[in-house]
């Protein structure tokens, strides 16, 4: 299958999931709001959860900031997995949650470039610096820093490298980090900064190459989840399951640093 066709199929499939209206769900299956970087990892966790327990939840993916706003306004989610624990803490202060929740992962970011790009992926972003200077970079993708934690960390890393001023006018902003990954791998941009967990997913990794950006270049991506008030037994079971070995093994496979394993970062 041609690469362009695969990109279109991947983009269409993710767009349908990410654009699903929250209020359109009329059945009793509990709905879970999950940060977009979890797209592939959490779907795999959910498949295993259903196989192991016979229970079913519905996953909706998007930017953590947008979900924070929706939950604050009363959206009927039962569990929220955020890429930034600050949003969970604010919801807890506002009385929207059962408790303070729990840290479930630490995320990482990568420079991702599509096959055939004039940009090379390297850890220190040396070729990105050169490409910005010599005009090879026309467009560069990140998630919107205003409401997507992975976009904010991308901005921090670019500032740390001294590249923000040179790249900011060339940015194409994804509504969330999955959309940023679509832009970064489609060939419409020369590359982008996306979640490590997405770069490791087969549907994405086959479209390009990546380099893991040093963790010290940005604030930690401390990802916290929390049960929202009114969460049913199935949702509570899924919340517990995400913390169990089967789910942790899946999360680890997608590059997440797990609680109590921070030294592995």
Buried (B, 14 or more C-beta within 10 A) or exposed (E): EEBEEBBEEBBEEBEEBBEBEBEEBEEEEBBBBBBBBBBBBBBBBBEBBEEEEEBEBBBBBBBBBBBBEBBEEEBBBBBBBBBBBBBBBBBBEEEBBBEBBBBBBBBBBBBBBBEEBBBBBBEEBEBBBEBBEEEBBEBBBBBBBEBBBBBBBBBBBBBBBEBBEBBEEBBBBBBBBBBBBBBBBBBBBBBBBBBBBBBBBEBBBEBBBBBBBBBEBBEBBBBBBBBBEEBEEBBBBBBEBBBEEEBBEBBBBBBBBBBEEEEEE
